[in-house]
């Protein structure tokens, strides 16, 4: 099974580097890029925060955590984002992401 190494474990959660492609045909995790960024396609357009809301909802479903535990901490208006997942360690996040891949 594939593995990626750049998940950052914090005291209360994990940080994920994500690259979003909006206006896709369906929501999906596409691949793990060589720099360990998680590439995700979303159906939502990148206007008025719709893609960010869709990203949070999608990650909550994939990672099986409440939406309130997910926060975009950098890259709010760009394709490349840093997302914090509270109360989920890096190993568990990695396992759930790879399962959805």
N, C-alpha and C positions, 0 to 999 in steps of 0.2 A: 504494500500500500504506500502511496505517495506520502511525503511528509514535508512540512514547511517549518521554518525555524524562527521567523521574525515576529512571532506573537509576543507582546510585552505583557508579562504578568505584573499586576500591581497588587497592592494590599487588598483591594476589594474587587478586582476584576481583571479584564484583559483589554488591550487596545489592538485594533485591527486596521491595517492599511488596505483601503478599498479603492478600486477604479470603477466608476459607474458609466455604463453606456445607456442613455435614456432612449425612449421611443422604440424599444425592441418588440418583437412579436410576443414574447413571454418573459416572465421573471425567472431568472436562472443564474446560478453560479456557473461561469464559463470555464475558468481555469485559475490556477495559481501561477502567476508570472514569475520569472527567474529571480526577481527581487522580493519574492514572497507576498506581493500585493495580490489581493483577491479580486479577480475581475468578475463583475456582476452586471447582467443586463436587466433593465427594468422597462416595463411598458409605459410608465408615466413620462410625461414631457418634463423638461427641465425649466418649468415656469412656476412662479409663485410658491416655491417650496414643495411642489407635488412630487418630484423625484426623491427628495430627501424623506418625505413622509412615507413614500412607497419603499424606500430602502430600509427604514426603521421597521416597517411592518413585515417586510420580507425576512430581514434578519431575525426578528422576534419569532417568526414561524420556523425558520431553519434551525435556530439555536435553542428553541423551546424555552424562551425567557419572556417575561412581560415587556411590552414596548417601553414602559417607564424605566427599564434597566438599560436602555440603549440611548446613547447620545452622540451626535456628531460633534466632535471637539475641534476639528480643523477641516477646512476645505468646503465650507457650507455652500459656496457658490461655484465650486469647480468640480471637475470630474474625479479628481483624486481627493480622497477623504481619509481622515483618521477618526475611527469610531471606537468609543468606549463601551464595553459590555460589563455591567456591574454584576458581582456575585457569580462569575463564571471564570474558572481558571483556563489557562492557555491550552492545556492538554485536552480538556473537555471540549473547548471551542473548536480546536483543530479536528477532533474526531467527528463532531457534528457537521462541520463544513465539508470535510472529505466525504462523508456519507452522502451529502446532498450533491456532490460534484458529478 
